[in-house]
Amino acid sequence: MSDVTHILSAIEQGDPKATEQLLPLVYDELRKLAAVKMAQEKPGQTLQATALVHEAYLRLVDPKQNQKWDMVGTPPYMSPEQAQLSALDVDTRSDVYSLGVLLYELLTGVTPFDKARLNAAAFDELRRIIREEEPPKPSTKISTLGDSATTVSTHRRTDPKGLVSLIRGDLDWIVMKALEKDRTRRYETAKDFADDVVRHAKDEPIVARPPSTAYRVRKFVRRNKGLVASITSILLLLVLGVTTTTVYGIAARRAEARAVSYAEQIKLQRDEIQEKVAALQETTEKLRDSMMDMALAAAMGGQRARATQLIAGAREAGAPESWEEVLLGILCLYVAKDADSTRARNHFQRAIDLDHGNVAAKSLYAIAAIRSGGYDWLKYFDDLLDCEPQTMEDHLFLGFLMPWHDPQAAIRLLTTAIEMRDSPFARAIRARVLSIIMMNTGSAGHTQMALDDIAVARTLLPDNAYVLQMALSVYYAARELNPDRREEMRRLSEETVAELNRFPDCPDSLCSVACYLNDAGRVEEAVEKCEEALRASALGTSRMKVLSLLFGAGERGKLEPFLKSSYERDLLFQMLYQAEEPGGYEQAVIRCQELADEKEPLLARSAIECLILLGKNELAENQFRRCLDSNRKEVWSGDPELQFLAGTLPQDDFLEQRKEGRQLLSIAYYLVGLKYLGKHDRANARTHFQKCVDARKIEFQPYLLSQAFLRRMEADPSWPHWIPAQEKGE
């Protein structure tokens, strides 16, 4: 837009060609919005022509189109030439036809041809309908919808009569031109289509209808009501004065009036254009931010195609390059087929290199480092605690990382993020953090805020797997801490589970459903969901939860393919599986001893905990004490859990230290139970595992492991039978 100032100056000086130079620039900026207006449709959308074009583009490229047809295209959106099944006749005008269908659907709520009728039709009949039948105009279609017309018009903030009035005329002409059976009579390109919609929005003549003189005059009057009124007044005065003035005088007054009117008009046009340019820039920024929010939500919900599409839109709308790396890293963390914590760390590191102040990248790097077993997450976490958040995203991701470290600071940061930009993604994050804090403290004080947040998020992002997962967590916390609302929350949870089942390619969604079913005692259904998750991919972040559920259910056969892999984060289950094999106990002990000396602290800790479960309590304590005495104080020192496991902190003191938080206490109960189990003291092991389960954090790993161990002991009185008799501690 660098030429705008020059052109405005030319307009002010009376250059008649300057306006023609300016309009293409403005139109080009408007057309750029088409790429970034994706996924903006929501309940209550105001019916605006430009917005409709942008949303139509989004629908056109939506990957969730009906894929059950083998022919090219989806029947309701298929052009007549596509229905001919001859690729030689298909060009960009077929896209124009599909775009016309989408605009028709956005205006009326239905496609030109009834989807149910097309789906029920035989193949030849389907092709005949598309090639030969003429659909009704959108305004005519509205009048035939019955009660549905009220719903459609309500979403567009009007009534059926008002909607018909709004559509009748130009919008009818535009849509029907795009839907012409003869492709030569359609718009040549999608750009031509979009330009005509923009002309309608600006009350300019459109090309889709015959350009009669009367029609052009009406358009001019609608665009220039004030100017026409002024001219009319001047003409009346001239008529009244014709008997008392000369022809020359009349001409002079007319010339003067035209000059004044023209100068005023130029000034008004200049002011209006400047306002539109400013509004355009503001709109572009808002759309960019919205695209980034939705891309984040889609990525964290495991919706790869949707996230990729939105990333491209955000990039075109001017999102910083570092944010593209952040989003790509999230895909590696949360999308099933791309689950790779190491690649995620690489993306986050590149984002940090591009923008060292990107708090979100640092936060997510710490999460990825934890999941990939890297202890350098501690450095990033310490850096984050000292940083000064600036942007909305800074506050959002820093707050997301802190509910366990500093709950009040987490709430404060997330609230500030929402005040800076109230997005559905930010609402979902705050709702989730509030549910974590409530479950950890046992306080229901934040229940209504969490429920309000998740309601907003679900309304504005109704088809997002991540938001639905957050909703299930919120309903669970509200149910556990508010006895008077248990039935309401149970109903909402069941409805949410049904919606999550619509995302079979998102293992996190399947895992959330499995955890819910497992907690409800529907173990067989939970196992089925785990199997679906196993088929989806390598599981990513849901892996440990799925393995815990299957192990507790005794599904050894389903575990075997994963436990034979080299994925070291599965070490606990690998060792349990191996110990149960004939002659495998000794090999498991040797393997754990080898890994206990690893430089990677999280892996070393897992190996030492496995030694406890294998009955090698004394060996495990010695190993933990050696770690505490090492020079790696930043990793091992100051941790009561490690001090207890090392035998340097008595059990009662350990539990007393952890009683301030339900989550911390549940972890403590699990570790105490683990020690008793390693001593083959089944009674005390059961007692403490049950206390961990009673803390009621159903997606929490200690909860799942404690529940799994309880089920195995119930199913097999001799379990764990591999511990040598002299070390059972009985």
Secondary structure as UniProt FT lines:
FT   TURN            2..3
FT   HELIX           4..12
FT   TURN            13..14
FT   TURN            16..17
FT   HELIX           18..36
FT   TURN            38..39
FT   TURN            43..44
FT   HELIX           49..61
FT   TURN            63..64
FT   HELIX           75..77
FT   HELIX           80..83
FT   TURN            84..85
FT   HELIX           87..89
FT   HELIX           92..108
FT   HELIX           115..120
FT   HELIX           123..132
FT   HELIX           138..142
FT   TURN            143..144
FT   HELIX           147..155
FT   TURN            156..157
FT   HELIX           160..167
FT   TURN            168..169
FT   HELIX           170..178
FT   HELIX           183..185
FT   HELIX           190..201
FT   TURN            202..203
FT   HELIX           213..223
FT   HELIX           225..240
FT   TURN            241..244
FT   HELIX           247..300
FT   TURN            301..302
FT   HELIX           304..316
FT   TURN            317..318
FT   HELIX           321..334
FT   HELIX           336..338
FT   HELIX           341..354
FT   TURN            356..357
FT   HELIX           359..372
FT   TURN            375..376
FT   HELIX           377..386
FT   HELIX           392..401
FT   TURN            403..405
FT   HELIX           407..420
FT   HELIX           424..441
FT   TURN            445..446
FT   HELIX           447..460
FT   TURN            462..463
FT   HELIX           465..481
FT   HELIX           483..485
FT   HELIX           486..500
FT   TURN            501..502
FT   TURN            504..505
FT   HELIX           507..519
FT   TURN            520..521
FT   HELIX           523..536
FT   HELIX           540..542
FT   HELIX           543..552
FT   TURN            553..554
FT   HELIX           556..563
FT   HELIX           568..570
FT   HELIX           571..580
FT   TURN            582..583
FT   HELIX           584..596
FT   HELIX           601..613
FT   TURN            614..615
FT   HELIX           617..628
FT   HELIX           633..636
FT   TURN            637..638
FT   HELIX           640..645
FT   TURN            646..647
FT   HELIX           651..657
FT   TURN            658..660
FT   HELIX           662..678
FT   TURN            679..680
FT   HELIX           682..694
FT   TURN            698..699
FT   HELIX           701..715
FT   TURN            717..718
FT   TURN            721..722
FT   HELIX           725..727
//
